[in-house]
Amino acid sequence: MDFDREIQEILEFAHNMKEIRAIKEQVLAGKKIVIFGAGNCGHEVWRSLLDEGIEVKAFCDNRRAGTIDRETSLPIIDAIQMANDIKNYFILISVADKPVYELIYHQLIQMGFQSSQCLFMKDYIEKIPASFLIKYKYQYHKVFHMLEDELSRKVYIERIKRVYILSDILDVMQPEKDQYFDKLVKLTEQEVFIDCGAYIGDTAIEFIKRTNGKYQQIYMFEAEESKYAQIKSSLKDFKYKLYPYGVWSENTKLYFEAGGGSASKVSATDTGKTEIEVVALDHIAFDKVPTFIKMDIEGSEKQALLGARELISKYTPKLAICVYHKPEDLFELPLLIKEINPKYKLYMRQYSDHFAETVCYAL
């Protein structure tokens, strides 16, 4: 594959996507652009439009109307504020869930807006502005040429396309059941598995199946207390050790956003959050040398790798690291792994039909 040619084609397409063309036409017609939805999806849409030089007049949000958006300093209005000037608005409905979109769409239609004034921007929650690709092209290029096989390079390019031009990624998608356990990963009866982000024990159970129950030990790290009962129930007949901590670059305390689902994560603020203990793997006195480490910890992977630098450098355990939680993960984490231990061979695999579930294997 010609990396430079592929990237150039992505950049050309990114600036000519149908939604962007449609919005620019409305701007030329004198319409005011409003993003309906001031959540994550709305902010991703705003970033993409900012990258294209498209001015957004306001966010619209039924629950937060009358406030100012912190990130953008744009006013957050309600639909009623647009009612006196309906014909001069073009509304980008920017929510991730279709049922929510339908409620908003019907609300606008009932108020007198035309369907031609509304554009559904759901997929843009995955989109990264093209300027980010330009800024980090060298890093992407470096990782691309580090990858060991043609499938990894194809996955890498298609994964880049997915977040910059929202293209279909089904051609390189692997079976979901193989996540963390690609056929590249050769398991033996001597495995000592570290599961960072153990959740309810589902990955540990899959590991046990893959080894036919013949392994040395499982060390599980999970910070969310609500998951412990299910872990204990699921693994009651098996050998494991549960550490009630998050994984980080040092031993400390951090705020934690406990969502109750699989996406609980470390938080930058303390508002409504729980304080948890986090540890560096290098500071844990494991009674057996780890042979395989999996990390799916909602954006804390970089810090966790830094906290396992000595372990990874000294023992070269197999690694299965999620590289999708932050835009920079797709290049920062593979580069960090190779910097910590140059002996690794890197592979990339994709386990969903969207931006998530991208795993970098270091073997």
VOPAGU-2260 file (C-alpha; in pm, 1 decimal, decimal comma):
REM VOPAGU-2260
SITE   aa  ch    i         X         Y         Z
SITE  MET   A    0       0,0       0,0       0,0
SITE  ASP   A    1     115,5     353,7     -78,9
SITE  PHE   A    2      67,7     535,9     251,0
SITE  ASP   A    3     118,5     889,0     116,1
SITE  ARG   A    4    -126,1     836,9    -169,5
SITE  GLU   A    5    -388,3     692,1      66,0
SITE  ILE   A    6    -354,6     986,9     305,5
SITE  GLN   A    7    -379,7    1240,2      24,4
SITE  GLU   A    8    -700,2    1077,5    -100,2
SITE  ILE   A    9    -843,4    1081,4     254,0
SITE  LEU   A   10    -768,4    1452,7     292,1
SITE  GLU   A   11    -923,7    1537,4     -44,2
SITE  PHE   A   12   -1239,7    1345,4      40,7
SITE  ALA   A   13   -1259,8    1485,5     394,7
SITE  HIS   A   14   -1303,7    1837,7     261,8
SITE  ASN   A   15   -1568,5    1726,8      13,9
SITE  MET   A   16   -1806,1    1513,6     221,1
SITE  LYS   A   17   -2172,2    1546,0     128,4
SITE  GLU   A   18   -2274,2    1687,0     467,6
SITE  ILE   A   19   -2003,6    1952,6     451,3
SITE  ARG   A   20   -2107,1    2047,2      97,9
SITE  ALA   A   21   -2471,2    2074,3     203,4
SITE  ILE   A   22   -2389,2    2294,0     501,9
SITE  LYS   A   23   -2166,6    2523,0     294,9
SITE  GLU   A   24   -2451,0    2566,3      44,4
SITE  GLN   A   25   -2681,1    2674,3     327,1
SITE  VAL   A   26   -2423,9    2923,8     453,0
SITE  LEU   A   27   -2395,3    3072,1     105,0
SITE  ALA   A   28   -2774,8    3101,7     102,6
SITE  GLY   A   29   -2752,9    3313,3     418,0
SITE  LYS   A   30   -2880,8    3053,4     663,7
SITE  LYS   A   31   -2773,2    3048,8    1029,4
SITE  ILE   A   32   -2617,8    2717,8    1130,8
SITE  VAL   A   33   -2733,7    2575,8    1465,5
SITE  ILE   A   34   -2622,8    2245,2    1617,4
SITE  PHE   A   35   -2913,2    2074,1    1797,4
SITE  GLY   A   36   -2746,7    1870,8    2071,7
SITE  ALA   A   37   -2480,5    2009,7    2304,7
SITE  GLY   A   38   -2334,4    1671,9    2401,6
SITE  ASN   A   39   -2039,5    1475,0    2265,5
SITE  CYS   A   40   -2184,1    1437,6    1917,7
SITE  GLY   A   41   -2264,4    1808,3    1894,0
SITE  HIS   A   42   -1911,8    1901,8    1991,3
SITE  GLU   A   43   -1758,4    1666,9    1735,9
SITE  VAL   A   44   -1977,9    1828,9    1470,0
SITE  TRP   A   45   -1866,4    2173,4    1588,9
SITE  ARG   A   46   -1497,9    2073,5    1561,3
SITE  SER   A   47   -1547,4    1943,2    1208,5
SITE  LEU   A   48   -1722,6    2262,9    1101,1
SITE  LEU   A   49   -1458,4    2479,4    1265,7
SITE  ASP   A   50   -1197,5    2287,5    1067,2
SITE  GLU   A   51   -1386,9    2376,8     748,4
SITE  GLY   A   52   -1422,1    2743,6     839,4
SITE  ILE   A   53   -1799,5    2714,8     888,3
SITE  GLU   A   54   -1944,7    2943,7    1154,6
SITE  VAL   A   55   -2194,3    2797,4    1400,8
SITE  LYS   A   56   -2433,0    3051,0    1557,4
SITE  ALA   A   57   -2540,8    2845,9    1859,0
SITE  PHE   A   58   -2612,6    2510,8    2012,6
SITE  CYS   A   59   -2975,1    2416,4    2073,4
SITE  ASP   A   60   -3054,2    2185,7    2363,9
SITE  ASN   A   61   -3387,0    2135,4    2537,2
SITE  ARG   A   62   -3225,1    2066,6    2874,9
SITE  ARG   A   63   -2945,0    2323,9    2879,8
SITE  ALA   A   64   -3105,6    2623,9    2712,9
SITE  GLY   A   65   -3013,3    2960,9    2858,5
SITE  THR   A   66   -2652,2    2869,9    2935,6
SITE  ILE   A   67   -2319,2    2916,9    2761,6
SITE  ASP   A   68   -2125,1    2619,5    2630,3
SITE  ARG   A   69   -1794,3    2599,2    2815,4
SITE  GLU   A   70   -1581,0    2460,1    2535,5
SITE  THR   A   71   -1698,7    2684,6    2252,6
SITE  SER   A   72   -1843,1    2988,8    2436,1
SITE  LEU   A   73   -2146,8    2956,5    2209,5
SITE  PRO   A   74   -2492,4    3027,1    2352,7
SITE  ILE   A   75   -2718,3    2728,6    2413,7
SITE  ILE   A   76   -3070,9    2816,3    2308,5
SITE  ASP   A   77   -3402,3    2633,6    2283,3
SITE  ALA   A   78   -3600,4    2578,2    1964,0
SITE  ILE   A   79   -3853,0    2845,2    2061,6
SITE  GLN   A   80   -3582,8    3110,2    2019,4
SITE  MET   A   81   -3560,9    3018,0    1650,5
SITE  ALA   A   82   -3936,3    3016,8    1596,7
SITE  ASN   A   83   -3968,3    3384,8    1502,3
SITE  ASP   A   84   -3711,9    3347,2    1224,2
SITE  ILE   A   85   -3769,7    2987,8    1113,9
SITE  LYS   A   86   -3680,8    3029,4     747,0
SITE  ASN   A   87   -3330,7    3157,6     820,8
SITE  TYR   A   88   -3206,1    2855,1    1016,4
SITE  PHE   A   89   -3039,4    2532,2     910,0
SITE  ILE   A   90   -3029,5    2280,2    1192,8
SITE  LEU   A   91   -2778,3    2001,2    1238,5
SITE  ILE   A   92   -2938,6    1738,4    1461,2
SITE  SER   A   93   -2631,8    1604,0    1638,6
SITE  VAL   A   94   -2720,6    1315,9    1866,1
SITE  ALA   A   95   -2593,3     958,9    1859,9
SITE  ASP   A   96   -2920,5     772,9    1913,9
SITE  LYS   A   97   -3182,7     751,9    1639,2
SITE  PRO   A   98   -3483,5     755,8    1879,6
SITE  VAL   A   99   -3357,8    1085,5    2025,1
SITE  TYR   A  100   -3307,8    1221,8    1673,6
SITE  GLU   A  101   -3666,8    1129,8    1583,4
SITE  LEU   A  102   -3803,6    1312,4    1888,9
SITE  ILE   A  103   -3604,4    1625,4    1800,3
SITE  TYR   A  104   -3698,6    1604,0    1433,0
SITE  HIS   A  105   -4070,7    1575,8    1511,6
SITE  GLN   A  106   -4042,3    1863,8    1758,2
SITE  LEU   A  107   -3894,7    2086,7    1486,6
SITE  ILE   A  108   -4147,7    1981,9    1222,1
SITE  GLN   A  109   -4436,6    2052,9    1460,8
SITE  MET   A  110   -4293,1    2399,9    1521,8
SITE  GLY   A  111   -4297,5    2476,1    1150,1
SITE  PHE   A  112   -3947,8    2385,3    1034,6
SITE  GLN   A  113   -3918,3    2205,6     701,2
SITE  SER   A  114   -3741,7    1870,5     665,3
SITE  SER   A  115   -3505,8    2039,1     417,4
SITE  GLN   A  116   -3382,1    2256,0     704,5
SITE  CYS   A  117   -3265,3    1957,5     911,9
SITE  LEU   A  118   -2961,5    1736,2     866,6
SITE  PHE   A  119   -2891,6    1428,2    1081,6
SITE  MET   A  120   -2522,3    1428,8    1185,9
SITE  LYS   A  121   -2513,2    1107,4    1393,8
SITE  ASP   A  122   -2200,8     960,1    1233,0
SITE  TYR   A  123   -2000,3    1272,0    1306,8
SITE  ILE   A  124   -1960,2    1160,4    1668,2
SITE  GLU   A  125   -1679,8     943,7    1528,9
SITE  LYS   A  126   -1526,9    1205,4    1300,2
SITE  ILE   A  127   -1191,4    1370,0    1364,0
SITE  PRO   A  128   -1112,8    1701,9    1187,3
SITE  ALA   A  129    -877,0    1665,1     889,4
SITE  SER   A  130    -633,1    1911,5    1046,3
SITE  PHE   A  131    -549,9    1645,1    1306,2
SITE  LEU   A  132    -442,3    1405,6    1029,8
SITE  ILE   A  133    -225,4    1676,1     873,2
SITE  LYS   A  134     -66,1    1758,3    1208,2
SITE  TYR   A  135      16,9    1395,8    1293,9
SITE  LYS   A  136      78,5    1249,7     949,2
SITE  TYR   A  137     442,2    1167,2    1036,3
SITE  GLN   A  138     339,5     966,7    1344,4
SITE  TYR   A  139      74,4     775,2    1149,0
SITE  HIS   A  140     331,9     709,8     876,3
SITE  LYS   A  141     584,1     578,7    1128,5
SITE  VAL   A  142     338,1     331,2    1282,0
SITE  PHE   A  143     214,9     216,2     940,6
SITE  HIS   A  144     567,8     111,2     845,3
SITE  MET   A  145     623,2     -60,9    1180,9
SITE  LEU   A  146     333,3    -303,0    1131,0
SITE  GLU   A  147     432,4    -660,0    1054,9
SITE  ASP   A  148     173,6    -789,1     808,2
SITE  GLU   A  149     -35,7    -666,0     518,2
SITE  LEU   A  150    -363,0    -712,6     708,2
SITE  SER   A  151    -237,0    -485,6     986,2
SITE  ARG   A  152    -144,4    -215,0     735,3
SITE  LYS   A  153    -482,7    -246,4     565,0
SITE  VAL   A  154    -662,9    -229,3     901,1
SITE  TYR   A  155    -458,7      78,5     989,9
SITE  ILE   A  156    -547,1     266,0     670,5
SITE  GLU   A  157    -914,5     167,1     686,9
SITE  ARG   A  158    -928,5     268,1    1052,5
SITE  ILE   A  159    -782,3     610,1     961,2
SITE  LYS   A  160   -1040,2     644,0     684,4
SITE  ARG   A  161   -1320,0     559,2     924,4
SITE  VAL   A  162   -1255,2     853,2    1156,4
SITE  TYR   A  163   -1170,3    1111,8     890,1
SITE  ILE   A  164   -1419,9    1030,5     613,5
SITE  LEU   A  165   -1660,6     791,0     793,5
SITE  SER   A  166   -1604,0     513,4     541,2
SITE  ASP   A  167   -1717,6     152,8     580,1
SITE  ILE   A  168   -1470,9     -65,5     771,2
SITE  LEU   A  169   -1647,5    -401,8     738,1
SITE  ASP   A  170   -1387,2    -543,7     497,0
SITE  VAL   A  171   -1121,6    -555,5     768,3
SITE  MET   A  172   -1342,2    -636,4    1066,6
SITE  GLN   A  173   -1249,5    -954,1    1257,0
SITE  PRO   A  174   -1497,7   -1168,2    1456,7
SITE  GLU   A  175   -1588,9    -996,8    1784,1
SITE  LYS   A  176   -1525,9   -1317,4    1978,0
SITE  ASP   A  177   -1155,2   -1301,4    1885,6
SITE  GLN   A  178   -1095,3    -961,4    2043,3
SITE  TYR   A  179    -774,1    -979,0    2253,0
SITE  PHE   A  180    -723,4   -1338,8    2137,1
SITE  ASP   A  181    -639,2   -1314,6    1767,8
SITE  LYS   A  182    -490,9   -1628,8    1615,4
SITE  LEU   A  183    -157,7   -1446,6    1627,0
SITE  VAL   A  184    -163,5   -1487,0    2005,3
SITE  LYS   A  185     -23,3   -1829,5    2091,6
SITE  LEU   A  186    -136,6   -1936,7    2437,8
SITE  THR   A  187      34,2   -2204,0    2646,2
SITE  GLU   A  188     -33,2   -2376,2    2975,0
SITE  GLN   A  189     217,7   -2139,7    3139,3
SITE  GLU   A  190      22,0   -1817,2    3083,1
SITE  VAL   A  191       3,4   -1553,7    3354,5
SITE  PHE   A  192    -265,5   -1314,2    3234,1
SITE  ILE   A  193    -308,1    -955,5    3352,2
SITE  ASP   A  194    -655,3    -821,3    3270,6
SITE  CYS   A  195    -657,2    -441,4    3300,8
SITE  GLY   A  196   -1018,0    -329,4    3290,0
SITE  ALA   A  197   -1162,7    -662,7    3400,2
SITE  TYR   A  198   -1523,7    -532,3    3391,0
SITE  ILE   A  199   -1742,9    -833,6    3483,5
SITE  GLY   A  200   -1479,0   -1097,0    3415,4
SITE  ASP   A  201   -1587,3   -1166,7    3057,6
SITE  THR   A  202   -1235,5   -1141,9    2910,8
SITE  ALA   A  203   -1095,9   -1364,3    3184,9
SITE  ILE   A  204   -1362,2   -1625,5    3110,3
SITE  GLU   A  205   -1269,9   -1615,0    2740,3
SITE  PHE   A  206    -901,5   -1653,2    2833,2
SITE  ILE   A  207    -988,1   -1960,8    3041,1
SITE  LYS   A  208   -1179,0   -2109,3    2745,7
SITE  ARG   A  209    -890,1   -2040,0    2509,4
SITE  THR   A  210    -645,7   -2216,2    2740,4
SITE  ASN   A  211    -886,9   -2501,6    2819,6
SITE  GLY   A  212    -853,5   -2399,9    3181,4
SITE  LYS   A  213    -480,6   -2472,2    3181,3
SITE  TYR   A  214    -289,9   -2160,7    3289,0
SITE  GLN   A  215     -77,6   -2039,9    3580,0
SITE  GLN   A  216    -266,7   -1734,2    3706,1
SITE  ILE   A  217    -504,2   -1448,2    3620,6
SITE  TYR   A  218    -453,0   -1106,2    3779,0
SITE  MET   A  219    -759,5    -883,5    3734,6
SITE  PHE   A  220    -768,1    -506,2    3782,3
SITE  GLU   A  221   -1109,0    -340,4    3814,2
SITE  ALA   A  222   -1178,9     -11,9    3995,0
SITE  GLU   A  223   -1558,6     -23,3    3990,4
SITE  GLU   A  224   -1689,1    -194,9    4301,9
SITE  SER   A  225   -2028,0    -273,8    4147,3
SITE  LYS   A  226   -1859,2    -529,1    3919,7
SITE  TYR   A  227   -1699,3    -740,3    4192,8
SITE  ALA   A  228   -1999,2    -961,8    4272,8
SITE  GLN   A  229   -2036,1   -1066,0    3910,0
SITE  ILE   A  230   -1663,3   -1128,7    3875,0
SITE  LYS   A  231   -1671,1   -1353,2    4182,7
SITE  SER   A  232   -1977,9   -1535,3    4052,8
SITE  SER   A  233   -1839,3   -1587,6    3701,9
SITE  LEU   A  234   -1497,7   -1706,8    3817,3
SITE  LYS   A  235   -1592,3   -1892,3    4133,9
SITE  ASP   A  236   -1461,9   -2221,5    3996,0
SITE  PHE   A  237   -1135,0   -2080,1    3863,0
SITE  LYS   A  238    -800,5   -1955,3    3985,4
SITE  TYR   A  239    -759,0   -1576,2    3983,5
SITE  LYS   A  240    -668,9   -1273,8    4195,5
SITE  LEU   A  241    -871,8    -952,9    4188,0
SITE  TYR   A  242    -705,7    -618,1    4253,9
SITE  PRO   A  243    -965,8    -345,6    4332,9
SITE  TYR   A  244    -768,8     -71,0    4159,6
SITE  GLY   A  245    -742,3     119,7    3837,6
SITE  VAL   A  246    -416,1      99,3    3641,3
SITE  TRP   A  247    -201,1     410,7    3598,0
SITE  SER   A  248     155,6     539,3    3571,5
SITE  GLU   A  249     196,2     562,2    3950,0
SITE  ASN   A  250      26,2     467,6    4273,4
SITE  THR   A  251    -214,1     748,8    4360,6
SITE  LYS   A  252    -582,0     841,2    4389,0
SITE  LEU   A  253    -790,3     975,8    4100,7
SITE  TYR   A  254   -1151,5    1066,6    4035,9
SITE  PHE   A  255   -1354,4     803,1    3856,2
SITE  GLU   A  256   -1668,3     826,7    3646,8
SITE  ALA   A  257   -1855,6     509,8    3736,6
SITE  GLY   A  258   -2116,6     477,2    3466,3
SITE  GLY   A  259   -2229,0     129,3    3566,0
SITE  GLY   A  260   -2160,9      -2,6    3215,8
SITE  SER   A  261   -1843,4     -95,9    3031,0
SITE  ALA   A  262   -1724,5     263,2    2974,6
SITE  SER   A  263   -1643,1     374,7    3329,3
SITE  LYS   A  264   -1324,7     580,5    3328,8
SITE  VAL   A  265   -1085,9     813,7    3508,7
SITE  SER   A  266   -1223,7    1168,6    3520,5
SITE  ALA   A  267   -1044,9    1503,7    3511,7
SITE  THR   A  268   -1297,7    1660,8    3750,7
SITE  ASP   A  269   -1444,4    1567,1    4086,3
SITE  THR   A  270   -1803,0    1675,2    4016,9
SITE  GLY   A  271   -2028,4    1384,2    4106,7
SITE  LYS   A  272   -1736,4    1142,4    4079,6
SITE  THR   A  273   -1592,0     869,5    4301,2
SITE  GLU   A  274   -1233,4     869,5    4424,5
SITE  ILE   A  275   -1045,2     548,4    4347,1
SITE  GLU   A  276    -699,2     407,2    4398,8
SITE  VAL   A  277    -485,0     348,8    4092,4
SITE  VAL   A  278    -157,8     159,4    4073,2
SITE  ALA   A  279     137,4     110,7    3841,9
SITE  LEU   A  280     186,7    -251,6    3738,4
SITE  ASP   A  281     559,6    -207,9    3802,4
SITE  HIS   A  282     476,1    -149,9    4170,1
SITE  ILE   A  283     277,8    -472,3    4213,6
SITE  ALA   A  284     463,6    -768,0    4364,3
SITE  PHE   A  285     323,4   -1039,1    4136,6
SITE  ASP   A  286     408,2   -1388,9    4258,7
SITE  LYS   A  287     435,0   -1508,5    3897,9
SITE  VAL   A  288     593,9   -1334,0    3599,6
SITE  PRO   A  289     320,8   -1197,5    3366,3
SITE  THR   A  290     319,7   -1342,2    3013,9
SITE  PHE   A  291      16,5   -1163,3    2864,0
SITE  ILE   A  292    -130,4    -819,5    2937,5
SITE  LYS   A  293    -461,6    -688,5    2805,0
SITE  MET   A  294    -560,0    -322,1    2847,8
SITE  ASP   A  295    -906,0    -184,2    2776,2
SITE  ILE   A  296    -928,0     101,3    3024,8
SITE  GLU   A  297   -1118,3     380,3    2852,8
SITE  GLY   A  298    -833,6     616,1    2765,1
SITE  SER   A  299    -590,6     536,9    3048,7
SITE  GLU   A  300    -385,0     297,4    2836,0
SITE  LYS   A  301     -93,9     537,3    2784,6
SITE  GLN   A  302     -53,7     600,0    3155,7
SITE  ALA   A  303     -87,2     228,2    3228,0
SITE  LEU   A  304     184,9     140,6    2975,9
SITE  LEU   A  305     413,5     398,7    3133,7
SITE  GLY   A  306     344,1     238,4    3470,1
SITE  ALA   A  307     439,4    -103,2    3329,6
SITE  ARG   A  308     757,1      11,9    3154,0
SITE  GLU   A  309     993,0    -204,3    3361,4
SITE  LEU   A  310     774,9    -514,0    3339,3
SITE  ILE   A  311     732,0    -481,5    2962,1
SITE  SER   A  312    1098,4    -405,2    2900,7
SITE  LYS   A  313    1227,7    -689,2    3116,6
SITE  TYR   A  314     987,0    -973,1    3037,2
SITE  THR   A  315     835,8    -889,9    2692,7
SITE  PRO   A  316     487,4   -1019,3    2776,7
SITE  LYS   A  317     235,0   -1047,4    2496,2
SITE  LEU   A  318      28,5    -726,5    2477,8
SITE  ALA   A  319    -326,7    -663,7    2356,0
SITE  ILE   A  320    -383,4    -289,2    2391,1
SITE  CYS   A  321    -693,9     -94,7    2287,5
SITE  VAL   A  322    -593,4     202,5    2071,9
SITE  TYR   A  323    -923,5     381,2    2006,7
SITE  HIS   A  324   -1036,9     570,5    2315,8
SITE  LYS   A  325    -851,7     890,6    2223,6
SITE  PRO   A  326    -771,9    1017,1    1871,2
SITE  GLU   A  327    -398,1    1008,6    1940,4
SITE  ASP   A  328    -404,0     651,0    2073,2
SITE  LEU   A  329    -381,2     502,8    1723,4
SITE  PHE   A  330     -26,1     631,2    1684,4
SITE  GLU   A  331      91,3     722,3    2036,1
SITE  LEU   A  332      39,1     380,6    2191,8
SITE  PRO   A  333     214,8     168,6    1924,2
SITE  LEU   A  334     505,7     414,0    1923,4
SITE  LEU   A  335     526,3     399,7    2301,9
SITE  ILE   A  336     526,6      19,0    2304,1
SITE  LYS   A  337     815,3       7,0    2055,4
SITE  GLU   A  338    1001,6     272,9    2250,4
SITE  ILE   A  339     968,1      72,6    2573,1
SITE  ASN   A  340    1066,9    -257,2    2409,2
SITE  PRO   A  341    1198,1    -248,5    2048,7
SITE  LYS   A  342    1191,2    -630,4    2030,4
SITE  TYR   A  343     814,0    -635,1    1979,7
SITE  LYS   A  344     645,4    -703,5    1648,1
SITE  LEU   A  345     326,2    -497,9    1611,1
SITE  TYR   A  346      -6,6    -603,4    1460,0
SITE  MET   A  347    -336,2    -416,4    1425,5
SITE  ARG   A  348    -682,7    -573,5    1426,3
SITE  GLN   A  349   -1038,3    -433,4    1417,3
SITE  TYR   A  350   -1336,6    -590,4    1598,2
SITE  SER   A  351   -1628,1    -355,4    1522,5
SITE  ASP   A  352   -1779,1    -180,6    1222,6
SITE  HIS   A  353   -1706,8     167,1    1362,5
SITE  PHE   A  354   -1415,3     348,5    1526,2
SITE  ALA   A  355   -1409,7     141,9    1846,2
SITE  GLU   A  356   -1257,7    -198,0    1932,3
SITE  THR   A  357    -925,9    -144,3    1756,0
SITE  VAL   A  358    -654,8    -353,9    1920,7
SITE  CYS   A  359    -278,0    -332,7    1883,3
SITE  TYR   A  360     -98,7    -660,2    1951,9
SITE  ALA   A  361     267,9    -657,0    2052,1
SITE  LEU   A  362     421,6   -1004,0    2026,4
